[in-house]
Amino acid sequence: MAERARKKVPEPFPGAYYLAGAITIALMLLFLALGAGLPPGVAGFLVAFVLGLTVSPRYVPFFLLAGVFSAVMGFLGREPQVAWGGVALVLSQLVVRRFVKD
């Protein structure tokens, strides 16, 4: 078995990963607050689209499938947040597939 040698990547500056985590949590809370104040369809679209842009290109096919499933089930069940969130997830995955190199 060939093992890959992984290089330990040093932090750009002390505490960089903690700062990145704090920024991520702050953005999640911001989108949660925005989503709570918007109509369900708009909130579902906004949150799913932005979070969908953070997906690794390796997992795009799976999230694309999840978006299609979510959109179909949301429209069939008359749940606008789920339906438009699924549409947004599909669109965000198409953006990731087109513009992000793996």
DAQUI-V524944 format. One record per residue. RES is the residue in one letter. PHI is phi in whole degrees, 0 to 359 (NA if undefined). PSI is psi in radians with two decimals (* if undefined). D_CENTER is the distance of its C-alpha to the mean C-alpha in Angstrom with 1 decimal. Layout:
BEGIN
res/phi/psi/d_center
RES/PHI/PSI/D_CENTER
RES/PHI/PSI/D_CENTER
END
This chain:
BEGIN
res/phi/psi/d_center
M/NA/2.22/34.9
A/270/2.20/33.6
E/259/2.44/31.4
R/277/2.37/29.1
A/272/2.07/30.0
R/261/2.30/27.0
K/276/2.42/27.7
K/277/2.04/26.8
V/274/2.14/24.9
P/287/2.69/26.4
E/295/2.53/24.5
P/300/-0.63/24.8
F/206/2.77/26.7
P/301/2.22/27.4
G/86/0.18/24.7
A/298/-0.71/22.0
Y/288/-0.56/19.6
Y/292/-0.70/20.4
L/296/-0.75/19.8
A/298/-0.70/16.4
G/295/-0.71/15.6
A/294/-0.70/17.3
I/295/-0.72/15.4
T/298/-0.81/12.0
I/296/-0.71/13.6
A/298/-0.73/15.1
L/294/-0.68/12.1
M/298/-0.74/10.6
L/294/-0.65/14.2
L/298/-0.81/14.4
F/291/-0.53/11.7
L/295/-0.78/13.3
A/294/-0.74/16.6
L/298/-0.78/15.7
G/297/-0.56/14.4
A/287/-0.44/17.6
G/264/-0.05/19.8
L/255/2.83/18.8
P/301/2.67/19.8
P/305/-0.78/17.8
G/296/-0.76/16.8
V/293/-0.75/15.8
A/297/-0.79/13.9
G/299/-0.72/11.9
F/295/-0.85/11.3
L/299/-0.88/10.4
V/294/-0.79/8.0
A/293/-0.64/6.1
F/293/-0.83/6.5
V/294/-0.78/5.6
L/292/-0.56/2.3
G/294/-0.46/2.7
L/289/-0.26/4.9
T/269/0.02/4.5
V/284/2.44/5.4
S/294/2.43/9.1
P/303/-0.42/11.3
R/297/-0.54/13.3
Y/257/0.14/11.0
V/305/-0.81/10.4
P/301/-0.64/13.3
F/289/-0.73/12.3
F/289/-0.53/9.0
L/297/-0.79/11.3
L/296/-0.73/13.8
A/296/-0.64/11.9
G/294/-0.75/11.0
V/297/-0.80/14.7
F/300/-0.78/15.9
S/296/-0.76/14.1
A/297/-0.81/15.5
V/298/-0.86/18.9
M/294/-0.63/19.3
G/293/-0.76/18.2
F/290/-0.68/20.7
L/294/-0.63/23.3
G/269/0.07/23.0
R/56/0.80/23.0
E/247/1.68/19.9
P/297/-0.59/18.5
Q/294/-0.75/15.4
V/290/-0.75/14.4
A/297/-0.91/15.8
W/287/-0.45/14.2
G/295/-0.68/10.8
G/295/-0.74/11.4
V/299/-0.78/12.8
A/296/-0.66/9.9
L/295/-0.72/7.6
V/298/-0.82/10.7
L/298/-0.74/11.1
S/294/-0.60/7.9
Q/289/-0.57/8.8
L/293/-0.65/12.3
V/295/-0.81/11.6
V/298/-0.79/10.1
R/298/-0.65/13.1
R/283/-0.74/15.5
F/252/-0.23/15.0
V/253/2.21/13.7
K/268/2.39/16.5
D/277/*/16.3
END
